[in-house]
Amino acid sequence: CKIVVTRTGFDFFGGEKSQNTALCLSGADEYPIFLDSATENGNLFVAEYTVKDYDKVRIFSEIEKVDGTFVFKQRTRLENDGENRFDFAKLDSAVVENVCLSERKMRDRVADGSVNIYYALSGWQKEGQWRKVTPETVGLALTSGHDFERRTFRLESVSSLSTGSYFPMLLIEDKDEEKTYFFEATGGHSWYIELALQGYDADSFVVKTGVADEKTGFYGRVEKRKSFTTNYTLFGSVEGGFENAVKALIKYKRKEAPLKKVNPIVFNDYMNCNWAIETPERLIKLIDRAAEIGAEVFCMDDGWQKKLGEWYPDNEKFAGYGLKGIIDYIKSKGMIAGVWFEFESLPLSAIKTLGNDALLTRNGKIIAEHRPLADFRCVKVVRYLYERVDELVSLGVGFIKNDHNNAEYIGTDSHGESPAEGLMQNAAAFNAFIDGIRKKYPDLIIENCASGGTRQDHETLKRFDLQSISDQED
């Protein structure tokens, strides 16, 4: 990949088109922005734009080439140096033009099958359902001779279940050039990827990715002297096909994630075993058998705690042992003791003990009162969860399976922000909490789960040691 700078913008695959960052003030219409400067410092490339009619608003596109990989990282930062609030409805993390650029018109290439598109359907117990389709199959077929005709194929996910509908990935195979382009959105919240064909004589695709879009509940309000930054988009191209592109992404992700290189074999007692009915009689038999077959971790799933969200051990349930006794028995069999957790679940009573800011709300109401969700921007919430983890580690727990079984859908406006922006803020605060746990307990092994694999985006995955898929029920 190469960067080509022009007077009006830049792109990564050659050519002279612009512009790399799309801004919408309202609705779907892009608003004009103008390139002021472009600077390069090592692997970092930054383009600075100003916004028409808003001379105090600046947009920065930051692109970084990752050494030893085929991956570029790009994000967009909007800074408001004016005296008035600046509102916007969409700000792309990246707009990549000239994708699959060819001397042949794209309409001919779509017709003869020289371009393939790969994406993955996802859902509870059906993760990673990869599809290989033609552009025409997903509606990227131009039917008139007008330059303004535009066809778009859009992938998106709404809520913290970032892989609940699709994986945030799009790959495009160019058979003419024998290359494959890849794109991935990051962040444990709503996201979108758009593949577009513009104009009857188009010779390439345009790909837009990001997290800030009113279609997913976002509306940005940047107060004076404040800023807003999108999540990173990952993209690049490799010679060859789908497998080579996947390998390039995996290589980058393993380079970035400072996790353990070897994980232990874990036996979890939930699916088709205890189903949250934790008693010594049931557990001891499973612990013995798990040790016999070579498990290195025995994880007690739901049922060890008194109540969902109140993460205190239910010692009465383990009569004659207590939770500490069961943990000691697991360790006596040469295994690491583990428990299931839902860091993001709190009871309604949390408002009384932790304050009104403890739970996520939307339109003034607690989201999903039957299973409320913690607001990790609340200092008391984070302190409480640290205390619960501290107690478990003191009892001898060395493994936590963290689950996420409930989602906020469009998001939270607890502090007056738009729902999708609140969702982004809470996701960032949750990630900071996980980073803090890992720093405090570097030997603690933490598994990521979300009713299986419905939150396994890269920004989340890079913080965990392993990932649950479909709870392994079948």
C-alpha positions in Angstrom: 0.0 0.0 0.0 1.1 3.6 -0.6 -0.1 7.0 0.4 -0.7 9.5 -2.4 -1.1 13.1 -1.3 -3.0 15.5 -3.5 -4.2 19.1 -3.1 -7.6 18.0 -1.9 -7.0 14.8 -0.1 -5.3 11.5 0.0 -5.8 7.8 -0.6 -3.9 4.6 -0.1 -4.0 2.8 -3.4 -2.9 5.3 -6.0 -5.0 7.6 -8.1 -6.1 11.2 -7.6 -9.4 11.1 -5.9 -10.4 12.7 -2.7 -11.4 13.1 0.1 -10.4 10.7 2.8 -12.6 11.8 5.7 -16.4 12.2 5.3 -18.3 14.5 7.7 -22.1 14.8 7.9 -23.7 17.6 9.9 -27.2 16.2 9.6 -28.9 13.6 7.5 -26.8 11.7 5.0 -25.3 14.6 3.1 -21.5 14.9 3.3 -20.3 18.4 4.3 -17.3 20.0 2.5 -13.9 19.8 4.2 -10.6 21.2 2.9 -7.1 19.9 3.3 -4.8 22.3 5.1 -1.7 20.3 5.6 -0.3 16.8 5.5 2.7 15.7 7.6 4.7 12.5 7.9 6.6 11.4 11.0 8.1 7.9 10.7 5.2 5.5 10.3 2.6 8.2 11.2 0.8 10.3 8.6 -1.5 13.1 9.6 -3.8 15.1 7.4 -5.4 18.3 8.8 -8.7 19.6 7.4 -10.9 22.6 8.0 -14.7 22.5 7.7 -16.5 24.9 5.4 -18.2 27.8 7.2 -16.6 26.6 10.5 -13.1 27.9 10.5 -12.5 26.9 14.2 -13.3 23.3 13.6 -10.5 21.1 12.5 -10.4 17.4 11.5 -7.3 15.3 11.8 -6.9 12.0 9.9 -4.2 9.9 11.6 -2.8 6.9 9.7 -0.2 4.6 11.0 1.6 1.9 9.1 2.3 -1.0 11.5 5.9 -2.4 11.2 6.2 -6.0 10.1 2.6 -6.2 8.9 0.5 -5.2 5.9 -1.9 -3.3 8.2 -2.7 0.4 8.4 -4.5 1.9 11.4 -6.6 5.0 10.9 -8.8 7.1 13.1 -10.3 10.6 12.9 -10.2 13.4 15.5 -12.4 16.4 15.5 -11.3 19.5 17.5 -13.6 22.4 18.2 -11.5 25.6 18.9 -14.6 27.8 18.6 -16.8 29.4 21.2 -19.9 27.5 20.2 -20.9 23.8 20.3 -20.4 21.9 17.0 -22.9 19.2 16.2 -22.4 16.5 13.6 -24.3 13.3 12.7 -21.5 11.2 11.2 -17.7 11.1 11.2 -16.0 8.3 9.4 -12.9 6.7 10.9 -11.6 6.1 7.4 -12.7 6.5 3.8 -10.5 4.4 1.5 -10.8 5.1 -2.2 -9.5 3.3 -5.3 -10.2 -0.2 -3.8 -9.8 -2.7 -6.6 -8.7 0.1 -9.0 -8.5 -1.2 -12.6 -8.4 0.0 -16.2 -11.6 -1.9 -16.7 -14.9 -0.5 -15.6 -16.3 -1.9 -12.4 -19.7 -2.7 -14.1 -17.8 -5.1 -16.4 -15.9 -6.7 -13.6 -19.0 -7.2 -11.6 -20.6 -8.9 -14.5 -17.8 -11.3 -15.3 -17.1 -12.4 -11.7 -13.6 -11.0 -11.3 -14.4 -9.5 -7.8 -15.5 -11.5 -4.7 -16.7 -10.1 -1.4 -16.2 -12.0 2.0 -18.1 -11.2 5.2 -19.2 -13.2 8.2 -22.6 -13.6 9.7 -22.7 -14.0 13.5 -25.1 -14.6 16.3 -25.7 -16.6 19.4 -24.5 -20.2 18.7 -23.8 -19.3 15.0 -20.6 -17.3 15.1 -18.2 -17.0 12.2 -20.5 -18.0 9.3 -18.4 -16.8 6.4 -20.0 -15.9 3.1 -18.4 -15.5 -0.3 -20.6 -13.4 -2.6 -20.4 -11.4 -5.8 -20.9 -7.6 -5.8 -24.1 -8.1 -7.8 -25.5 -10.5 -5.1 -25.3 -7.7 -2.5 -26.8 -5.0 -4.8 -23.6 -3.5 -6.2 -24.8 -3.5 -9.7 -25.3 -0.2 -11.5 -28.5 0.0 -13.6 -28.4 3.5 -15.2 -25.8 5.6 -16.9 -25.8 8.4 -14.4 -22.7 9.5 -12.5 -24.7 10.2 -9.4 -26.1 6.7 -9.1 -24.7 5.1 -5.9 -25.0 1.5 -4.7 -24.0 0.6 -1.1 -23.5 -2.6 0.8 -23.5 -2.0 4.5 -22.5 -4.2 7.4 -23.3 -2.9 10.9 -23.8 -4.0 14.5 -25.8 -2.0 17.1 -25.1 -2.4 20.8 -22.3 -3.7 22.9 -22.8 -7.1 21.2 -20.3 -6.0 18.5 -20.3 -9.4 16.8 -24.0 -10.1 17.4 -24.9 -9.7 13.8 -21.7 -9.7 11.7 -18.0 -9.8 12.3 -16.7 -6.2 11.8 -14.7 -7.3 8.8 -15.0 -7.0 5.0 -12.6 -8.6 2.5 -12.6 -7.9 -1.2 -10.8 -10.2 -3.6 -9.5 -8.7 -6.9 -8.8 -11.5 -9.3 -7.5 -9.2 -12.0 -4.8 -7.8 -9.7 -4.5 -11.0 -7.7 -4.9 -9.0 -4.5 -7.2 -9.0 -1.5 -8.2 -5.9 0.4 -9.3 -6.1 4.0 -11.1 -3.8 6.4 -12.0 -4.1 10.0 -13.8 -1.8 12.5 -12.7 -2.0 16.2 -14.5 -1.3 19.4 -17.0 -3.2 21.7 -19.9 -1.1 20.6 -21.9 -0.1 17.4 -19.9 0.1 14.2 -20.4 0.1 10.4 -18.6 -0.7 7.2 -19.9 0.5 3.9 -18.8 -0.7 0.5 -19.9 1.7 -2.3 -19.9 1.9 -6.0 -20.4 5.5 -7.3 -21.3 6.3 -10.9 -21.8 4.3 -14.0 -18.2 4.7 -15.1 -16.7 3.8 -11.7 -13.3 2.0 -11.9 -13.1 1.1 -8.2 -14.9 0.8 -4.9 -15.0 3.2 -1.9 -15.0 1.8 1.6 -16.1 3.8 4.6 -15.8 2.5 8.2 -16.4 3.9 11.6 -18.4 4.1 14.8 -20.0 7.6 14.7 -23.1 7.4 12.6 -26.7 8.6 13.3 -28.0 5.3 11.8 -26.6 3.5 14.9 -27.9 6.1 17.4 -25.0 8.5 17.3 -25.1 12.3 17.3 -22.0 14.2 18.2 -22.0 17.4 20.2 -18.5 18.8 20.7 -18.5 21.7 23.2 -16.0 24.6 22.8 -12.4 23.7 23.3 -13.3 20.0 23.3 -12.6 17.1 20.9 -14.0 13.8 19.7 -11.9 10.8 18.4 -13.2 7.8 16.6 -12.0 4.2 17.1 -9.4 2.9 14.8 -10.1 1.2 11.5 -7.7 -1.5 10.3 -7.1 -2.0 6.6 -4.6 -3.0 4.0 -4.0 -5.3 1.0 -2.0 -8.4 0.3 -1.1 -10.4 -2.7 -3.2 -13.5 -3.1 -6.7 -14.5 -1.7 -8.8 -14.6 1.3 -6.5 -16.8 3.4 -3.6 -14.5 2.9 -5.6 -11.5 4.1 -6.8 -13.3 7.2 -3.2 -14.3 8.0 -2.1 -10.6 7.7 -4.8 -9.5 10.2 -4.0 -12.3 12.6 -0.3 -11.5 12.5 -1.1 -7.9 13.4 -3.5 -8.8 16.2 -1.1 -11.2 17.9 1.7 -8.5 17.6 -0.5 -6.0 19.4 -2.1 -8.1 22.1 0.3 -8.6 25.0 -1.3 -11.8 26.2 -0.1 -15.2 27.3 1.3 -17.3 24.4 0.0 -20.6 25.8 -3.4 -21.0 27.6 -4.4 -23.9 29.8 -7.1 -26.5 29.0 -10.3 -25.3 30.8 -13.3 -27.4 32.0 -16.4 -25.3 32.6 -19.2 -26.9 34.5 -22.2 -25.1 33.0 -23.4 -26.5 29.6 -24.8 -30.0 29.8 -23.4 -30.4 33.4 -24.4 -28.3 36.4 -26.5 -25.6 34.7 -25.8 -23.2 37.7 -26.8 -25.8 40.3 -23.6 -25.8 42.3 -23.5 -28.2 45.2 -20.6 -30.1 46.7 -22.1 -33.4 45.7 -22.3 -32.4 42.0 -19.0 -30.5 42.0 -16.7 -33.0 43.6 -17.5 -35.7 41.0 -16.9 -33.3 38.1 -13.7 -32.0 39.6 -12.3 -35.5 40.0 -13.2 -36.4 36.5 -11.9 -33.2 35.0 -8.5 -33.8 36.7 -8.5 -37.4 35.4 -8.9 -36.3 31.8 -6.2 -33.6 32.0 -8.0 -30.3 32.5 -5.7 -27.6 33.9 -8.5 -25.2 35.0 -11.8 -26.1 36.6 -14.3 -23.2 36.3 -17.4 -23.0 38.4 -20.0 -21.2 36.3 -23.1 -19.4 37.4 -24.3 -20.4 40.8 -21.3 -19.8 43.1 -22.6 -16.3 44.0 -25.6 -15.3 46.2 -27.3 -13.3 43.5 -26.6 -12.1 40.0 -24.8 -8.8 40.2 -24.1 -9.1 44.0 -20.9 -10.9 43.6 -20.5 -12.4 47.1 -19.9 -16.1 47.7 -22.9 -18.2 48.6 -21.1 -20.3 51.3 -24.3 -21.9 52.5 -24.7 -23.6 49.1 -21.3 -25.3 49.7 -22.2 -26.8 53.1 -19.2 -28.4 54.7 -16.8 -26.7 52.3 -17.7 -23.1 51.7 -16.5 -21.6 48.4 -13.0 -21.5 49.8 -13.1 -25.3 50.5 -14.2 -26.0 46.9 -11.4 -23.8 45.6 -8.9 -25.6 47.8 -10.2 -29.0 46.5 -9.8 -27.9 42.9 -6.2 -26.8 43.6 -5.5 -30.1 45.5 -6.2 -31.9 42.2 -3.5 -29.9 40.4 -5.9 -27.5 38.7 -6.4 -23.7 38.7 -9.7 -22.7 40.3 -11.9 -20.5 38.2 -15.3 -18.8 38.5 -17.8 -17.3 36.1 -18.5 -13.5 36.4 -20.5 -10.8 34.7 -18.6 -7.6 35.5 -21.2 -5.5 33.7 -24.2 -6.9 35.6 -25.4 -5.1 38.8 -28.7 -5.4 40.7 -31.2 -2.6 41.0 -30.2 -2.1 44.6 -26.8 -0.8 43.3 -28.4 2.7 43.0 -28.9 2.7 46.8 -25.4 1.5 47.6 -23.3 3.0 44.8 -25.4 6.0 43.7 -27.6 7.1 40.9 -24.8 6.9 38.4 -24.2 3.2 38.9 -26.5 1.9 36.2 -26.9 2.7 32.6 -30.0 4.6 31.6 -31.7 5.9 28.4 -34.5 8.5 28.4 -34.2 8.6 32.1 -35.1 5.0 32.7 -32.8 2.1 33.7 -32.0 0.0 30.7 -33.4 -3.6 31.1 -34.5 -3.5 34.7 -34.6 -7.3 34.9 -30.8 -7.4 34.3 -29.3 -3.9 34.8 -26.0 -2.9 33.4 -23.1 -1.1 35.2 -21.9 2.3 34.1 -18.1 2.0 34.2 -17.7 5.7 34.2 -18.9 5.6 37.8 -15.9 5.5 40.2 -17.9 3.7 42.9 -18.9 0.9 40.4 -15.2 0.3 39.5 -14.1 0.3 43.1 -16.9 -2.2 44.0 -15.9 -4.6 41.3 -12.2 -4.3 42.2 -13.2 -5.3 45.7 -15.1 -8.4 44.5 -12.2 -9.5 42.3 -9.8 -8.9 45.3 -11.9 -11.2 47.4 -12.0 -14.0 44.8 -8.2 -13.8 44.2 -7.6 -13.9 48.0 -9.7 -17.1 48.1 -7.4 -18.7 45.6 -9.2 -18.0 42.2 -6.8 -17.9 39.3 -9.2 -17.8 36.4 -12.3 -15.7 35.6 -14.7 -16.3 32.8 -16.3 -12.9 32.2 -19.7 -13.1 30.5 -21.8 -10.4 28.9 -25.4 -11.7 28.5 -27.3 -8.4 28.1 -26.9 -5.5 25.7 -27.9 -1.8 25.8 -29.1 -2.0 22.2 -28.7 1.5 20.8 -26.8 2.7 23.9 -27.0 5.0 26.9 -27.6 8.8 27.3 -27.0 8.7 31.1 -24.9 11.9 31.0 -26.8 13.8 28.2 -24.8 12.4 25.3 -26.3 10.5 22.3 -26.9 6.8 23.0 -24.2 5.6 20.6 -21.6 8.0 22.1 -22.5 6.9 25.6 -22.0 3.3 24.5 -18.6 4.2 23.2 -17.6 6.0 26.4 -18.8 3.1 28.6 -16.9 0.6 26.4 -13.7 2.6 26.8 -14.3 2.7 30.6 -14.9 -1.1 30.7 -11.7 -1.7 28.8 -9.8 0.5 31.2 -11.2 -1.5 34.1 -10.0 -4.8 32.4 -6.6 -3.2 31.8 -6.5 -2.3 35.5 -7.3 -5.9 36.6 -4.6 -7.3 34.3 -2.1 -4.8 35.7 -3.0 -5.7 39.3 -3.1 -9.4 38.8 -0.8 -10.3 35.8 -1.1 -14.0 36.5 -4.9 -14.0 36.5 -6.3 -15.7 33.4 -9.4 -14.0 32.0 -11.7 -15.5 29.4 -14.1 -13.4 27.3 -17.6 -14.5 26.7 -20.8 -12.8 25.5 -23.5 -15.6 25.4 -20.7 -17.3 23.5 -19.0 -15.1 20.9 -21.2 -12.1 20.4 -18.6 -9.6 21.5 -15.3 -10.6 20.0 -14.1 -7.5 18.2 -10.4 -6.9 18.3 -10.5 -4.0 20.8 -12.1 -6.4 23.3 -10.3 -9.6 22.4 -6.8 -8.1 22.8 -7.5 -7.7 26.5 -8.5 -11.3 27.2 -6.6 -14.6 27.2 -9.2 -16.8 25.4 -12.7 -16.5 23.9 -15.9 -18.6 24.4 -17.7 -19.7 21.3 -21.4 -20.7 21.5 -20.8 -21.9 25.1 -19.8 -25.2 23.5 -23.3 -26.5 24.1 -23.4 -28.8 21.0 
